[in-house]
Amino acid sequence: MSDHVFVVSEWLPKEGYEDELLVKFKKLMALTLENEKGCLRAHATKQVLHPGAPKKSKYTIILLQEYVDSNAFEIHSNANYVINAFKELVENPATAMVADWQVRLFKE
């Protein structure tokens, strides 16, 4: 068993912002991979419908990340570009594109 931490963060865009938010998250995931040695994988994905997975989540954008350990995720969480993105996309009423979100961590 490894110390790897798997992160699933789920995002519900405000109406009309899904495509723009996905682009911003793709850029954020690219910055994460470029700047953080402890990040092994970082993907911004969009929910798709499929007959084999008939239930639909209200969260239409999912970020999937894998870190070497919890400390690497802590480094990610405290990176300036992550903090600034959260302020812009969630906290600032003038620029927020996110209606709801949640983050969950998993280990093997």
C-alpha positions as CSV (number, residue, x, y, z in Angstrom):
1,M,0.0,0.0,0.0
2,S,1.3,3.4,-0.9
3,D,1.0,6.8,0.8
4,H,-0.5,8.2,-2.3
5,V,-3.5,10.5,-1.8
6,F,-6.2,10.7,-4.4
7,V,-8.3,13.9,-4.5
8,V,-11.7,14.2,-6.1
9,S,-13.0,17.8,-6.1
10,E,-16.4,18.4,-7.5
11,W,-17.7,21.7,-8.8
12,L,-21.1,23.0,-9.8
13,P,-20.7,26.0,-12.1
14,K,-23.0,28.9,-11.9
15,E,-25.4,28.9,-14.8
16,G,-23.7,29.8,-18.1
17,Y,-20.1,29.3,-16.7
18,E,-19.4,25.6,-17.3
19,D,-17.2,26.0,-20.3
20,E,-15.2,29.0,-19.0
21,L,-14.8,27.3,-15.6
22,L,-13.5,24.1,-17.2
23,V,-10.9,26.1,-19.2
24,K,-9.7,27.8,-15.9
25,F,-9.5,24.5,-14.1
26,K,-7.5,23.0,-17.0
27,K,-5.0,25.8,-16.7
28,L,-4.9,25.3,-12.9
29,M,-4.2,21.6,-13.3
30,A,-1.4,22.4,-15.8
31,L,0.2,24.8,-13.3
32,T,-0.1,22.1,-10.6
33,L,1.7,19.5,-12.7
34,E,4.3,22.0,-13.8
35,N,5.2,23.3,-10.4
36,E,4.5,20.5,-7.9
37,K,6.9,17.6,-7.8
38,G,4.5,15.8,-5.4
39,C,1.6,15.8,-7.9
40,L,1.6,12.7,-10.1
41,R,-1.7,13.4,-11.9
42,A,-4.0,16.3,-12.3
43,H,-7.0,16.3,-14.6
44,A,-10.0,18.7,-15.1
45,T,-12.9,16.6,-16.4
46,K,-16.5,17.2,-17.4
47,Q,-19.3,14.8,-16.6
48,V,-20.6,12.8,-19.5
49,L,-23.8,10.7,-19.7
50,H,-23.5,7.0,-20.5
51,P,-26.1,4.2,-20.3
52,G,-23.7,2.2,-18.0
53,A,-23.6,5.2,-15.6
54,P,-27.2,6.4,-15.6
55,K,-27.1,8.7,-12.5
56,K,-26.2,12.3,-12.9
57,S,-24.4,14.3,-10.3
58,K,-25.2,18.0,-9.8
59,Y,-21.4,18.5,-9.9
60,T,-20.6,18.7,-13.6
61,I,-16.8,19.4,-13.4
62,I,-14.6,17.0,-11.5
63,L,-10.9,17.6,-10.8
64,L,-9.0,14.3,-10.3
65,Q,-5.6,14.5,-8.7
66,E,-3.0,12.1,-7.3
67,Y,-0.3,13.1,-4.9
68,V,2.7,11.2,-3.5
69,D,1.4,11.8,0.1
70,S,-0.8,14.1,2.2
71,N,2.0,16.6,2.6
72,A,2.2,17.1,-1.2
73,F,-1.5,17.8,-1.2
74,E,-1.0,20.3,1.6
75,I,1.7,22.0,-0.5
76,H,-0.8,22.2,-3.4
77,S,-3.5,23.6,-1.1
78,N,-1.2,26.4,0.0
79,A,0.2,27.3,-3.5
80,N,-0.5,30.9,-4.4
81,Y,-2.1,30.0,-7.7
82,V,-4.6,27.6,-5.9
83,I,-5.4,30.2,-3.2
84,N,-5.9,32.9,-5.9
85,A,-8.0,30.7,-8.1
86,F,-10.3,29.9,-5.1
87,K,-10.7,33.5,-4.2
88,E,-11.5,34.4,-7.8
89,L,-13.8,31.5,-8.7
90,V,-15.5,30.9,-5.4
91,E,-15.2,33.7,-2.8
92,N,-15.3,36.9,-4.8
93,P,-18.9,37.7,-5.6
94,A,-17.9,39.8,-8.6
95,T,-15.9,37.0,-10.3
96,A,-17.3,33.8,-8.8
97,M,-18.2,31.1,-11.3
98,V,-18.9,28.3,-8.7
99,A,-22.3,27.7,-7.2
100,D,-21.3,24.7,-5.0
101,W,-18.2,22.5,-4.5
102,Q,-16.8,19.7,-2.3
103,V,-13.4,18.0,-2.0
104,R,-12.7,14.5,-0.9
105,L,-9.5,12.6,-0.3
106,F,-8.9,8.9,-0.6
107,K,-6.0,6.5,0.1
108,E,-5.5,2.9,-1.1
